[in-house]
């Protein structure tokens, strides 16, 4: 597996670290009892199959904060496969963005997260990120509290951390954020994903064949790619591919994100100790973002979520579309 075949896990981890540092510094400007930028601590038993261990930690977002009871939802009115196919139709209608390798994929999201997975207040930040379209430079990001329009922090470079030494930054460049070379046929796309698996950074002795061959592989890869930019026809193929994969379910009931958009959530399989959902617009079925929750004593509580606001191609970090 080459560097360019790997998912941008270092980028995701550093983005989470910086966002948490930003939230803590805003919430507790005078406190010295806590360490700004420390790694997130998950409760004992919190374990995620596949690449969701880091993806769930990253997905801080803008869905309305809510506590959801498990098992008390009415039956869904549509299957996950039907929602994914409608999302594919919506993807085909999007205008296509074209990027040169030296350009950047700009994304803006609303990010709501808890300091710890199952306790503490929820805080919402607006996050602007510039990722290298061709994987030629490290990503950069800036943050501000959603209730402070003039509260933007400085632009920060996001470098991956060394798994063996979390305090040491690596110079390894990320994967390209512009996925312009993906097949546009679902069957061909599945073969491509199997030939270019997401690097899960598994511990020594782990059964790589079992993990990489699991049914959740396509969901893991889709979530990673949606942090960057996937052109409309390839995005449609990705959702068509997910429509064929078993295990996903529709969560009934209205979901409202931080932008006030009403959505429907599809729960991904393979998550242990919690849940991870894709969220689509309830009317247009356009992709809106993600949300993640933990389950304790039969009760589910939202930990973090993302509300994707806009995506664009720009020439340099800090430039707005």
C-alpha positions as CSV (number, residue, x, y, z in Angstrom):
1,X,0.0,0.0,0.0
2,X,1.5,3.4,-1.0
3,X,1.2,6.6,1.0
4,X,-1.3,7.9,-1.5
5,X,-3.6,4.9,-1.0
6,X,-3.9,5.6,2.7
7,X,-6.8,7.4,4.4
8,X,-5.8,10.7,6.0
9,X,-6.0,9.4,9.6
10,X,-3.2,11.7,10.8
11,X,-5.1,14.7,9.4
12,X,-8.3,13.6,11.2
13,X,-6.5,13.0,14.5
14,X,-4.8,16.4,14.4
15,X,-8.0,18.2,13.4
16,X,-9.7,16.6,16.4
17,X,-6.9,17.6,18.7
18,X,-6.8,21.2,17.5
19,X,-10.6,21.5,17.7
20,X,-10.7,20.1,21.3
21,X,-7.9,22.5,22.2
22,X,-9.9,25.4,20.7
23,X,-13.0,24.4,22.6
24,X,-11.2,24.0,25.9
25,X,-9.3,27.2,25.6
26,X,-12.6,29.1,24.9
27,X,-14.5,27.4,27.6
28,X,-11.9,27.6,30.4
29,X,-9.6,30.6,29.7
30,X,-8.4,30.8,33.2
31,X,-8.2,27.1,34.2
32,X,-4.9,25.4,34.7
33,X,-6.4,22.2,36.0
34,X,-6.8,20.7,32.5
35,X,-4.4,20.2,29.7
36,X,-5.3,22.0,26.5
37,X,-5.1,19.8,23.4
38,X,-4.9,16.5,25.3
39,X,-6.0,13.3,23.6
40,X,-9.7,12.3,23.9
41,X,-10.4,9.7,26.6
42,X,-12.9,7.1,25.7
43,X,-14.7,5.0,28.4
44,X,-13.5,1.4,29.0
45,X,-15.0,-0.9,26.5
46,X,-15.4,1.8,23.8
47,X,-14.1,0.0,20.7
48,X,-14.9,0.5,17.1
49,X,-14.5,-2.0,14.3
50,X,-12.5,-1.0,11.2
51,X,-11.4,2.6,10.8
52,X,-14.2,4.0,12.9
53,X,-12.0,4.3,16.0
54,X,-10.6,7.5,14.7
55,X,-13.4,8.5,12.4
56,X,-15.9,8.6,15.3
57,X,-13.5,10.7,17.3
58,X,-13.3,13.2,14.5
59,X,-16.9,13.7,13.6
60,X,-17.6,16.7,15.7
61,X,-20.6,18.4,14.2
62,X,-23.7,20.6,14.2
63,X,-26.7,18.3,14.8
64,X,-29.1,19.4,17.4
65,X,-28.0,18.0,20.8
66,X,-30.3,15.2,21.9
67,X,-30.4,12.1,24.0
68,X,-31.9,9.2,22.2
69,X,-33.5,6.1,23.8
70,X,-32.6,2.8,22.2
71,X,-35.4,0.6,21.0
72,X,-38.2,3.3,21.3
73,X,-38.2,4.5,17.7
74,X,-41.0,3.9,15.3
75,X,-40.3,1.6,12.3
76,X,-38.5,3.3,9.4
77,X,-40.5,4.3,6.3
78,X,-37.7,3.5,3.9
79,X,-34.8,1.1,3.8
80,X,-31.2,2.2,4.0
81,X,-30.7,0.9,0.4
82,X,-33.5,3.2,-0.8
83,X,-32.1,6.2,1.0
84,X,-28.6,5.5,-0.4
85,X,-30.0,5.2,-4.0
86,X,-31.9,8.5,-3.6
87,X,-28.6,10.0,-2.3
88,X,-26.9,8.8,-5.4
89,X,-29.5,10.5,-7.6
90,X,-28.9,13.7,-5.6
91,X,-25.2,13.4,-6.1
92,X,-25.5,13.2,-9.8
93,X,-27.3,16.6,-9.8
94,X,-24.4,18.4,-8.1
95,X,-22.1,20.6,-10.2
96,X,-18.6,19.1,-10.7
97,X,-15.6,20.8,-9.2
98,X,-12.2,20.4,-10.9
99,X,-9.0,20.8,-9.0
100,X,-5.3,20.8,-10.0
101,X,-2.9,18.9,-7.7
102,X,-1.4,22.2,-6.3
103,X,-4.9,23.5,-5.3
104,X,-6.8,22.9,-2.1
105,X,-10.2,21.4,-1.2
106,X,-11.9,23.9,1.1
107,X,-14.6,22.6,3.5
108,X,-16.7,24.4,6.1
109,X,-18.6,22.6,8.8
110,X,-20.4,23.2,12.0
111,X,-18.9,21.0,14.7
112,X,-20.6,20.2,18.0
113,X,-18.8,17.9,20.5
114,X,-18.5,17.0,24.1
115,X,-15.2,17.2,25.9
116,X,-15.7,13.6,27.0
117,X,-17.9,11.0,25.1
118,X,-20.7,10.8,27.6
119,X,-20.4,13.8,29.9
120,X,-19.8,17.6,29.9
121,X,-21.5,20.3,27.9
122,X,-21.9,20.4,24.2
123,X,-20.1,23.3,22.3
124,X,-20.4,24.2,18.7
125,X,-17.6,25.6,16.5
126,X,-17.4,26.6,12.9
127,X,-14.4,24.9,11.2
128,X,-12.8,25.9,7.9
129,X,-10.3,23.4,6.5
130,X,-8.0,23.6,3.5
131,X,-6.7,20.1,2.3
132,X,-4.2,19.6,-0.5
133,X,-6.0,18.4,-3.6
134,X,-3.0,16.4,-4.7
135,X,-1.6,15.5,-1.3
136,X,1.3,17.9,-1.8
137,X,1.1,19.7,1.5
138,X,-0.3,19.4,5.0
139,X,-3.9,20.5,5.6
140,X,-4.6,23.7,7.5
141,X,-7.6,24.8,9.5
142,X,-9.1,27.5,11.6
143,X,-11.9,27.5,14.2
144,X,-14.3,29.9,15.9
145,X,-17.2,29.4,18.4
146,X,-20.5,29.6,16.5
147,X,-21.8,32.3,18.7
148,X,-18.7,34.5,18.1
149,X,-18.7,35.7,14.5
150,X,-15.4,37.6,14.9
151,X,-13.8,34.9,17.0
152,X,-11.7,33.1,14.4
153,X,-8.5,31.6,15.6
154,X,-5.2,31.5,13.7
155,X,-4.8,29.2,10.7
156,X,-3.0,26.1,11.9
157,X,-1.1,23.4,10.0
158,X,-2.3,19.9,10.7
159,X,0.4,17.3,10.8
160,X,-0.1,13.6,11.7
161,X,1.1,12.3,15.1
162,X,3.4,9.4,15.5
163,X,1.3,6.5,16.9
164,X,4.3,5.4,19.0
165,X,4.8,8.9,20.4
166,X,1.5,10.9,20.4
167,X,3.4,14.2,21.1
168,X,5.7,13.9,18.1
169,X,4.5,15.2,14.8
170,X,5.4,13.5,11.5
171,X,6.3,15.1,8.2
172,X,4.5,12.4,6.2
173,X,2.2,14.1,3.7
174,X,-1.5,13.2,3.6
175,X,-3.5,11.4,0.9
176,X,-5.0,13.6,-1.9
177,X,-8.2,15.3,-0.8
178,X,-9.5,15.4,-4.3
179,X,-10.7,12.0,-5.4
180,X,-10.9,12.7,-9.1
181,X,-9.7,9.3,-10.3
182,X,-12.4,7.1,-8.7
183,X,-14.4,4.7,-11.0
184,X,-17.9,5.8,-11.6
185,X,-19.4,2.2,-11.8
186,X,-20.2,0.7,-8.4
187,X,-18.7,-2.7,-9.3
188,X,-15.5,-1.2,-10.5
189,X,-15.4,1.1,-7.5
190,X,-15.7,-1.8,-5.2
191,X,-12.8,-3.5,-6.9
192,X,-10.8,-0.3,-6.7
193,X,-11.5,0.0,-3.0
194,X,-10.4,-3.5,-2.4
195,X,-7.2,-2.9,-4.3
196,X,-6.6,0.4,-2.5
197,X,-7.7,-0.3,1.1
198,X,-7.8,2.3,3.9
199,X,-4.8,2.0,6.1
200,X,-6.3,1.2,9.5
201,X,-3.0,1.2,11.4
202,X,-3.8,-2.1,13.0
203,X,-1.8,-3.3,16.1
204,X,0.7,-6.0,15.7
205,X,-0.9,-9.5,15.6
206,X,-4.3,-8.2,14.4
207,X,-6.1,-10.3,11.7
208,X,-5.8,-7.9,8.8
209,X,-7.6,-10.2,6.4
210,X,-10.6,-10.4,8.6
211,X,-10.7,-6.6,9.2
212,X,-10.1,-5.5,5.6
213,X,-12.5,-8.1,4.3
214,X,-15.3,-7.1,6.6
215,X,-18.7,-5.9,5.4
216,X,-17.9,-2.5,6.9
217,X,-15.0,-1.8,4.6
218,X,-17.1,0.2,2.1
219,X,-18.6,2.3,4.9
220,X,-15.2,3.0,6.4
221,X,-13.8,4.1,3.0
222,X,-16.8,6.2,2.2
223,X,-16.6,8.1,5.4
224,X,-12.9,8.8,4.8
225,X,-13.4,10.1,1.3
226,X,-16.3,12.4,2.3
227,X,-13.8,14.4,4.4
228,X,-12.4,15.6,1.0
229,X,-14.1,16.0,-2.3
230,X,-15.6,13.2,-4.5
231,X,-16.9,14.2,-8.0
232,X,-20.7,13.7,-8.6
233,X,-20.6,10.6,-10.7
234,X,-18.1,8.9,-8.4
235,X,-20.0,10.0,-5.4
236,X,-23.2,8.5,-6.9
237,X,-21.3,5.2,-7.5
238,X,-20.1,5.3,-3.8
239,X,-23.7,5.6,-2.5
240,X,-24.9,3.0,-5.0
241,X,-22.2,0.7,-3.6
242,X,-23.3,1.3,0.0
243,X,-26.9,0.5,-1.1
244,X,-25.7,-3.0,-1.9
245,X,-23.9,-3.6,1.4
246,X,-25.7,-5.3,4.2
247,X,-26.1,-4.1,7.8
248,X,-27.1,-0.5,7.5
249,X,-30.4,0.6,9.0
250,X,-32.5,3.8,8.8
251,X,-33.1,5.6,12.1
252,X,-36.7,6.9,12.2
253,X,-37.5,10.3,13.5
254,X,-36.5,13.7,12.3
255,X,-32.9,14.8,12.7
256,X,-32.1,18.5,12.6
257,X,-28.6,19.8,12.1
258,X,-27.0,23.0,13.2
259,X,-28.0,24.7,10.0
260,X,-31.6,23.9,10.6
261,X,-31.8,21.3,7.9
262,X,-34.1,18.3,8.5
263,X,-32.5,15.0,7.7
264,X,-32.7,11.2,7.9
265,X,-29.9,9.1,9.5
266,X,-28.5,5.8,8.3
267,X,-26.7,3.8,10.9
268,X,-23.5,2.1,9.8
269,X,-22.7,-1.5,10.8
270,X,-19.6,-2.6,12.6
271,X,-19.4,-0.1,15.5
272,X,-19.0,-1.6,19.0
273,X,-19.8,0.4,22.1
274,X,-21.6,3.1,20.2
275,X,-23.2,4.1,16.9
276,X,-22.1,6.1,13.8
277,X,-24.6,7.5,11.3
278,X,-24.6,9.2,7.9
279,X,-27.1,12.0,7.6
280,X,-29.0,13.0,4.4
281,X,-31.4,15.8,3.7
282,X,-34.9,14.5,4.3
283,X,-36.3,16.0,1.1
284,X,-33.4,16.2,-1.4
285,X,-31.4,13.3,0.1
286,X,-28.2,15.3,-0.4
287,X,-25.4,14.3,2.0
288,X,-25.4,16.5,5.2
289,X,-22.8,15.0,7.5
290,X,-22.3,12.5,10.3
291,X,-23.1,11.9,13.9
292,X,-21.7,9.6,16.6
293,X,-23.1,8.4,19.9
294,X,-22.2,6.0,22.7
295,X,-24.5,3.5,24.4
296,X,-24.4,3.0,28.1
297,X,-26.9,1.0,30.2
298,X,-29.2,0.7,27.2
299,X,-29.3,4.5,26.6
300,X,-27.8,6.2,23.6
301,X,-26.3,9.7,23.9
302,X,-24.9,11.9,21.2
303,X,-21.1,12.5,21.5
304,X,-20.3,14.4,18.3
305,X,-21.6,15.2,14.8
306,X,-20.8,17.1,11.7
307,X,-22.9,19.4,9.5
308,X,-21.2,20.0,6.2
309,X,-22.0,23.6,5.0
310,X,-19.9,24.0,1.8
311,X,-17.1,22.6,-0.3
312,X,-15.0,24.5,-2.9
313,X,-11.7,24.5,-4.7
314,X,-9.3,27.3,-3.9
315,X,-5.7,28.2,-4.7
316,X,-4.2,28.5,-1.2
317,X,-4.8,27.9,2.5
318,X,-6.8,30.8,4.0
319,X,-8.5,31.7,0.7
320,X,-12.3,31.7,0.9
321,X,-14.5,30.8,-2.1
